[in-house]
């Protein structure tokens, strides 16, 4: 995977996001022993992060430490109140503009068990190859000059809340996002009826990427990071013999 320095409006790398979320879940699980309660606490923690304005977020030198304190505080609030998690909190959603949630339905036409190699698929394969090989120039070349990247963390990971515009900035954003995922499996497969990219670690999907394509270039990159939307993309783990 690519691993350049990125100095734009990027959040942590995806590897850091996953580690951060796992850390917060472990804190809540240790206190309550309930996966459902822990998931709600983490979602509420990120909700409070996104409730901050830009200046407040920039002023936080170590976001992970801030999130840890908030998760701990929420846990203590629940314990002190001896209250159960309100049912309505599970309905919290964070709207992000973009295409519908990715669906693994293989609607792309196939010939002899393989992809029909149309222009869209060709662009996706170039994009995936650039990500896999670590070629930042190739990644930038596959993007249109006015390309945009939008990421959807669903309020459940600390993803960027702003679209990133321009081929160079978009390429560096994607590169920074994928840094640290040397152990990830990257596959080109159907996403919403067209070729897309799915990244997995230990058979668990960590990102699904779909592209909008015009001619031989990608005009938009949609990155789904929301764990809720990725569940249907997990591969079943083999049972121990």
Helices and strands as residue ranges (DSSP letters): H 14-32, H 35-51, H 54-58, H 63-81, G 87-91, E 110-111, E 114-115, H 119-133, H 136-141, E 143-152, E 164-165, H 167-178, E 185-191, E 194-201, E 204-214, E 217-224, H 227-230, G 231-233
